[in-house]
Amino acid sequence: MKARDPRDEALRAHLGRLLDWEDAHAGFDHAVKGFPPKLRGARPKGWAHSAWQLLEHLRRCQLDILDFCRNPKYLTPAMEEYWPSSVAPPSSKGWDQGVAGFRRDLEELKRLAADREIDLFARIPHGEGQTYLRELLLVADHNAYHVGQLVALRRALGAWKG
């Protein structure tokens, strides 16, 4: 039996926390909790995206990276597929499904980070030099950026109780 490297264990634990922590900023759950349905498709003047567009972009990009990490037959989507065409969700159920999908895929990424069978520093076999560690850090960084946009949008809409 191979001895566990405490540095590897610490890195995996840190990655798991990094993917959804709120130490330095609001996390995803805080940003979407209680988001008023009537404001989910609103775009204040000067804002490029609605909350629905940000939510779907977060969900789609995160799922894309998860798929890239796991699927040897992965195909990169067209750029326009990363953003929804509609400003507003199709329904409250659509919003809830988007939130649930984001959370589900985030948990899968956290499982991937914790999986000791995966060498985090190894190149993804079907990639172009990307490592699992790089992809997990990319997700964490991308999510933090757009969750920050969701919080700022809520503030602009007068719907943030931070």
C-alpha positions as CSV (number, residue, x, y, z in Angstrom):
1,M,0.0,0.0,0.0
2,K,1.4,3.4,-1.0
3,A,1.8,5.9,1.8
4,R,-0.2,9.0,1.5
5,D,1.7,12.2,0.9
6,P,0.5,14.9,3.4
7,R,1.1,17.6,0.8
8,D,-1.1,15.8,-1.7
9,E,-3.8,15.4,1.0
10,A,-3.5,19.1,1.9
11,L,-3.7,20.2,-1.8
12,R,-6.8,18.1,-2.4
13,A,-8.5,19.5,0.7
14,H,-7.6,23.0,-0.2
15,L,-9.0,22.5,-3.8
16,G,-12.3,21.2,-2.4
17,R,-12.6,24.3,-0.2
18,L,-11.5,26.7,-3.0
19,L,-14.2,25.5,-5.3
20,D,-16.9,26.8,-3.1
21,W,-15.5,28.7,-0.1
22,E,-16.7,32.1,1.1
23,D,-13.6,33.1,3.0
24,A,-12.7,36.2,0.8
25,H,-16.1,36.8,-0.9
26,A,-19.7,35.7,-1.2
27,G,-20.1,32.1,-2.5
28,F,-22.5,30.9,-5.2
29,D,-25.2,29.8,-2.8
30,H,-25.2,33.2,-1.1
31,A,-25.3,35.0,-4.4
32,V,-28.4,33.2,-5.7
33,K,-30.3,32.6,-2.5
34,G,-33.6,34.5,-2.6
35,F,-32.8,36.1,-5.9
36,P,-36.2,37.8,-6.7
37,P,-37.8,36.0,-9.7
38,K,-38.9,39.3,-11.3
39,L,-35.2,40.5,-11.4
40,R,-33.6,37.3,-12.8
41,G,-33.9,38.7,-16.4
42,A,-33.3,42.3,-15.5
43,R,-30.3,44.2,-16.9
44,P,-29.7,47.7,-15.5
45,K,-28.5,50.3,-17.9
46,G,-24.8,49.7,-18.7
47,W,-24.9,46.0,-17.6
48,A,-24.0,43.4,-20.2
49,H,-25.7,40.4,-18.6
50,S,-28.8,39.5,-16.5
51,A,-28.6,37.2,-13.5
52,W,-30.0,34.4,-15.7
53,Q,-27.3,34.8,-18.3
54,L,-24.6,34.8,-15.6
55,L,-26.1,31.7,-13.9
56,E,-26.3,29.8,-17.2
57,H,-22.8,30.9,-18.2
58,L,-21.4,29.7,-14.9
59,R,-23.3,26.4,-15.2
60,R,-22.3,25.8,-18.8
61,C,-18.6,26.7,-18.4
62,Q,-18.3,24.6,-15.3
63,L,-20.0,21.6,-16.9
64,D,-17.8,22.1,-20.0
65,I,-14.6,21.9,-17.9
66,L,-15.9,18.9,-16.0
67,D,-16.7,17.2,-19.3
68,F,-13.2,18.0,-20.6
69,C,-11.6,16.4,-17.5
70,R,-13.6,13.2,-17.8
71,N,-14.5,12.6,-21.4
72,P,-11.9,11.3,-23.8
73,K,-14.2,12.2,-26.7
74,Y,-14.6,15.8,-25.5
75,L,-15.4,18.4,-28.2
76,T,-15.0,22.1,-27.5
77,P,-18.4,23.8,-27.8
78,A,-18.8,26.9,-30.1
79,M,-18.3,30.1,-28.2
80,E,-21.9,31.2,-28.4
81,E,-22.9,28.0,-26.5
82,Y,-21.3,29.3,-23.3
83,W,-24.0,32.0,-23.0
84,P,-27.8,31.7,-23.2
85,S,-29.5,33.6,-25.9
86,S,-32.4,34.7,-23.7
87,V,-32.0,37.4,-21.0
88,A,-34.6,35.8,-18.7
89,P,-35.1,32.3,-17.5
90,P,-37.8,30.3,-19.2
91,S,-39.5,29.9,-15.8
92,S,-38.8,29.7,-12.0
93,K,-38.3,26.0,-12.6
94,G,-35.7,26.8,-15.2
95,W,-33.8,29.0,-12.8
96,D,-34.0,26.3,-10.1
97,Q,-32.7,23.7,-12.5
98,G,-29.8,25.9,-13.4
99,V,-28.9,26.4,-9.8
100,A,-29.3,22.7,-9.1
101,G,-27.2,21.8,-12.2
102,F,-24.4,24.2,-11.1
103,R,-24.4,22.7,-7.6
104,R,-24.4,19.1,-8.9
105,D,-21.5,19.7,-11.2
106,L,-19.5,21.6,-8.5
107,E,-19.9,18.5,-6.3
108,E,-18.5,16.4,-9.1
109,L,-15.5,18.7,-9.5
110,K,-14.9,18.4,-5.8
111,R,-15.0,14.6,-6.0
112,L,-12.6,14.8,-8.9
113,A,-10.2,17.0,-6.8
114,A,-10.4,14.5,-3.9
115,D,-9.9,11.4,-6.1
116,R,-6.5,10.0,-5.2
117,E,-6.5,7.9,-8.4
118,I,-6.1,11.1,-10.3
119,D,-2.7,12.7,-10.3
120,L,-3.5,16.4,-10.2
121,F,-0.3,17.3,-11.9
122,A,-0.8,14.9,-14.8
123,R,-1.7,16.1,-18.2
124,I,-5.3,15.3,-19.2
125,P,-4.7,12.5,-21.8
126,H,-7.0,14.0,-24.5
127,G,-6.0,17.6,-23.8
128,E,-3.3,19.8,-25.2
129,G,-1.1,20.0,-22.1
130,Q,-3.7,21.0,-19.5
131,T,-3.4,19.3,-16.1
132,Y,-6.3,18.4,-13.8
133,L,-4.9,21.0,-11.3
134,R,-5.0,23.7,-13.9
135,E,-8.6,22.9,-14.8
136,L,-9.8,22.9,-11.2
137,L,-8.1,26.2,-10.5
138,L,-9.6,27.6,-13.7
139,V,-13.1,26.6,-12.5
140,A,-12.5,28.2,-9.1
141,D,-11.2,31.4,-10.7
142,H,-14.0,31.7,-13.3
143,N,-16.7,31.0,-10.8
144,A,-15.4,33.6,-8.3
145,Y,-15.3,36.2,-11.1
146,H,-18.9,35.6,-12.2
147,V,-20.3,35.1,-8.7
148,G,-18.8,38.5,-8.0
149,Q,-20.7,39.8,-11.0
150,L,-23.9,38.3,-9.6
151,V,-23.4,40.0,-6.3
152,A,-22.7,43.4,-8.0
153,L,-25.8,42.9,-10.2
154,R,-27.9,42.3,-7.2
155,R,-26.6,45.4,-5.6
156,A,-27.3,47.4,-8.7
157,L,-30.9,46.0,-8.7
158,G,-31.3,46.8,-5.0
159,A,-31.7,43.1,-4.2
160,W,-28.6,42.4,-2.1
161,K,-28.7,41.9,1.6
162,G,-25.1,41.1,2.1
